[in-house]
């Protein structure tokens, strides 16, 4: 049986979910981003107890099909932007559609209905967060970051970054460097 839980990828979250399942005598097969598979059938009481236990840890048990689908879309996007060495060669809509096995129009309409934003806006938010991370690591040039995240150009990345953060990537990096110097003075 599969259970869908709203949580971010972290070892702490996975361990917390596993502990909550263990308390209820449920054996997990897999605990992945947003989804837990258990061997046992789950009673209504166990499901309610699991939901209450998860709430204490700041997690949420999902039971609405649209919310579950939106969480799967978000997970696919997070995986695509944050955890892949480079973005897939297919366009974002094809990747998400193939990953989840649904028509992209259906996915897009459901996501917009539930989240109040488009999938593309959500992808842009995560790409900008990824750009910030890569700028902080200071291992790649802006050109390399643009290529890695499949921007058409450095100018496109810079414009999107400024539109979302109010700062240019170069200024963002300068601020980071100033903070680093100030911390070293302490």
Helices and strands as residue ranges (DSSP letters): E 2-6, H 11-23, E 28-32, E 35-38, H 44-56, E 60-62, H 65-78, I 79-83, H 92-100, H 104-115, H 119-137, H 142-148, H 154-165, H 169-184
